[in-house]
Amino acid sequence: MKTKFALESSDLKAIAAAAEAEALKNKWAVCISIVDDGGHQLWFQRLDGAPPISTLIAPAKARTSALGCRESRIYEEVINKDGRMSFLSAPTIEGMLEGGVPIMKDGQCLGAVGVSGVKSPEDAQIARAGIAAIGL
């Protein structure tokens, strides 16, 4: 039997605080979602001024990243750069835009952070800042 790492409440708070700080430092109004390795939402926050659509996009990016154990931008690249339009028919994958970043520890995916509200690379920057707060 294997040992499995899992996010704890203190991890969620640290990730969320660091992600929020990165967004506020840059004056970016975003939504931040943190999910577990099954894509189940553990944390969500909408900063003042974040667009309503971001309340749907951030969790979708996080879920896609967690279930795929890779950044959500990979799926966007498969479609846009590789031209595999048929990938759009993949079941239950909704957040195929940059801004979902997996939380990885020793090769295991613990979950992911999804951010939406600004340009996709900036969304990913916020997510990475959050993950860095727990040393990963």
N, C-alpha and C positions, 0 to 999 in steps of 0.2 A: 504494500500500500504506500502511496506517495503522500508527502506533505504538501499542502496547498497554501500559498500565501493569500491573504485577503485584506482588502482595505478596511480600516477601522474608522470610527467616528473622528478621531483626532487627525487622521490622514485627510479625510474629507474637508475638515475645517481648515487645515493648513493649505491644501491645494486651492480651495475656494478663496481664501484670504489673499494668497499670492497672485492668483489669476485676477481677482478684483483689483488689487493694487496695480498690476501691470496695465489693466484697462484704464483705470482712473489716472495713472501717471501720464498716459497718452491721450486722455480725454476722449476715450472710445466708449460709446454706449452699446453694450453687448448683453447677450444672455449666455450664461455659463451652465453647462450640464456635466455632471459626473455620474458615470454608470459603473456597475460591476462587470465581471467578465461575461455575464450572460446578457448584458445590455440593459439591465434593469436600473432605472434611475434611482440614485442614492442622494443626489443633491441637485438643486436647481436654483438659480437666481437670475433675476432680470434687473439690470442696472437702469437707473433713471434715464429715460430717453431712448432705450433700445426699441427697435421696431417690433410690432406685434408678431410679424412672421418669424422673427428669430426665436420665439418661444417654441416653435415647431422644428426649426432647422437645427438648433444647437443639440437637442437630444437625439435627433436623427444622425447627426455627424458622430456623436459619442457612441451610439449604439453600433453603427457601421464599423467604426474603428475597433471597438471592443470585440465584436463577433469575428472580425477579420484578423485581429491581432496585428494590425498595421494602420498607418495613417490613412484617413479617408481620402486624401488627395490621390492615393494610388489608384483608386477606382475612377476618379475623374480623369487621370492620365490614360487609363486603359481605354476610355471612351474617346477623349479628345485627341490624344496624341497617337494612339494605336489604331483608332478608327473602329474599334469593336462596339458598334452601336447595339449589337444584340445583347451586350452586357446590361443594358437598361431593363431587360426583362428578368434579371436575376431576382428571385423571390425575396421579399422582406428587406431588401437593401434600399433605403431611402436617402441616406445622407452621403451621396457620392460627390461631395465637394470638400475642398481643403478646409481644415479647421477642426477635424477630429484627430486626436493624438492618443495612442494607446499608453497605458501605464504598465511598463514592463519591469519585471524583477527576475533576474536569473533565468531568462528565457521564457518566463511565464507571464501571460497577460492577466493583470489584476483588474482591469477595467479600462476606462478611457475618459478623457475630457473633451467635450465638444463645445465650441464657441461660435456664435454667429452675431453679426451686427455691423462689422466693418469689412474691409477687403479680406479675402480668404487667407493670404499670408499673415495678416495681422491677427486674424482669429487664431491661427496656429501658434503664433508668437505668444499669445495670452495663455493658451492651453499648455504650452511648454514651460512657461514661467510658473504656472501652478504646479505642474509635476515636479519641477526642480525643487520646490519647497520641501518635498519629502525625500530629497536626495537621490531621485531616480531620473 
